[in-house]
Amino acid sequence: MSGPERGRFLAFEGGEAAGKSTQAERLARRLDALRTFEPGATAAGATIRSIFLDPATGDLDPRTEALLMAADRAEHAASQIEPALVAGRHVVTDRYLYSSVAYQAHGRGLDPTQVRDLSLWATGGLEPDLVVLLDVPVDVARARVQDAAPDRLESESVEFHERVRSGFHAQAAAAPDRWLVIDATGAPDDIEAAIWLRVEPMLAPGWTP
């Protein structure tokens, strides 16, 4: 007897204040999916997150950042994402390995291929069926969070965040069949509708990328 059809795996990516959490929550609710996030969705990951984002941590070597994120991602994929997919449940994550490529490679200056390969090794090669990039200009994003206390990455320079944004676009351009790029300066309902237009056909039985 065969088991349930594997669930669909969907990831939201983008810079700070792009609306990822809002749209991930909306889509997960619509799909009755496991809604998760990085870093910090596991017990071990929560500890990593507290180190990684706390301004008091100060500067870290870029390789240290990449390794911390890979460790968080390895536990996340093994203990939450993969078991849910195997059981036939859809999974929606707010950030995945592409954030490491954008932030630690393009942002910090590490080699993108090496950072990507590190995360692929950490996750056993697990990649989403669809990556939704919510794109917001850096100045718009900064205006959205100007009243909030910034974490260690949010407080980085405009130039850093411009490099991160370019890193996301480079990844999307390299794999257009896997990525959906959306202008996230629009109304949340319009963004949700555009995402659903791409996701709904993926729910048909037997769908393959």
N, C-alpha and C positions, 0 to 999 in steps of 0.2 A: 504494500500500500504506500502510495506517495504522500509526502507531507504537504502542508499548505504552500501555495505559491509564495515565493519570496516577496517581501514588502519592497516598496520603492524608497529610495534614500535620496533626500533632497537637502541641499545645504544653502544657507544664505551667507553671502560675503559682502564686504564693503568696508569703507572707512568708518570713523567715529560718527555717531549721530546720523547714520544713514536710514534708520528705521528698521533695521534687521530684526530686532526683538519683536516689534509690533507685527511685522508681516509674518515672521516665523510662528508667532502665537496664532494669528488668524488662520494660516494654512494648516497648522497642526490641528486646530479645533475643527476645521472643515473636513479633514481627513480622518479624524479620531486617531491621530498619529502620536507616537512618542515624540515629545517636544524636548529637545535637549540643547546643550550649548557648550562652548569652549572659551577659555579654560574654566575648569572647576565643577563639572557635572558629577564627578565621583568624589568619594571621601579623600582619596589621595590627590585628586585634581584640585579640590578646594584648598588644600595646603599649598600646592604649587601656585594657584591663583593669588593667594595672599602674599606670597613672596614676589611674584612676577609684577603685579600691578601696584603694590604699595609704594608710594613716592619715597618712603623712608628706606627702601631697599637701595636706592641710588643707582648709579651706573652698573650695568652688567656687561660682560663681554658678549658680543653678538652670538658667539657659539653657545654660551651658557643659556641665553634666551632660547635659541633654537632647540637645544637639548631639553630644557624645561618643558617647552611646548610639545615636543615629541613624546616625552614621558606622560604628560597629561593625555595626549591623543591616543597613545597605546592603550592605556587603561580604559579610556572612554570607548574606544572601538571594541575592545575585547569584552568588556563587562556590560555594556549597554546597547551600542548600535547593532553589532553583529547578531547577538541573541534575539533582538526584536525583529530584525529582518528575516532571520531564519524561521521565526515563529509566524511569519506572514504579516507582521505589523509594519506600517509605514513609519519612517523616521524623518523628522525635520530638525536640523541642527542650525543653531545660530553660531556660525564660524566652523571652519574645518581646516584642512591642511593648507589651503590656498592663502589663508591669513599669514601663515609662517613664511611662505614664499614672498608675499607682499611686504610684510613688516621686517622680517629678519634678513631676507635677501635684498630686495629692492630698497627697503628703508635703511637697513644697517650696512649693506655693502657685501653680504655674503654671496656665494655662488648660488643662483636660483636652482640649478639642477641638483646640487648637493643637498640643499635644504628640502627640496621636493622628495628626493630619494630617501632622505632620513625619515620623513613622515610616512612614505609608502612602506618602508621597512617596518616602522613602528606599528602600522595598522594592518600588516599582512597584505598590502596592496588594495585595501578597501577604498573605493572612490564612489562619490554620489552618482546617481543617475542623472541628476540635474543640479547645476550650480546657478543660483540666482544672485547676480551682482547688482546691488542697489547703489547706484552711482550718485554722489552728491559732491559738488565743488567744495574744496576745502574751506573757503570763506563762509559758505552757507552752513557747513557743519559746525564751524567754530561759533557762529552766531547762535546756533541751536543749543550749545552747551555752555555758553559764556557765564551763566549764573551758577553752574554746578562746580563742585570741587573736582578738579581734574585728577585722574589717576596717572600712573607713571608714563604711560604711552600717550594719553590725551594731552599731556603737558609738553610733548615734543614740539619742535619748531614747525612752522608752516612748510618749510622746505622738505622736512622729513615726511610729512603727510602728503605732500605732492608726489614724492617718490613712491609712497605706498599706493596712492591712487593709480599712478602709472603702472605699478606692478600688477594690480588687479586687471587693468585693461590689457596688459601684455598677455596674461594668462588666458583671458577670455578670447582674445584674438587668435591664440594658438589652438584653441579647442572650441570652435563656435558651435559644434553640435551638442556639446555638453553644457554650454553656458547660455544664460539668458541675461542680457544687460538691460536694465531699466533705469530711466531717469527718475530718481527718487525725490525730486523736488516737487512732484505733483501731489495731488490729493491722495491720502491713504486708500480710499475706496477704489480709485482708478488704478493704483499700483496693484492692489489685490486682484482686480479684475484681469489685468494683464498677465499676472502670474498664473491665475487659474486657467486662462486660455491655453497656456503651454502645458500645465500639469494635467488637466482633465484627460487628454488622450492617453497619457501614460498609465492611467488606472485600468485600462481595458485588460481583460485576462490574456495572458500570453504576450503582453507587450515586451518588446526588447529594444534597447537603445539603438 
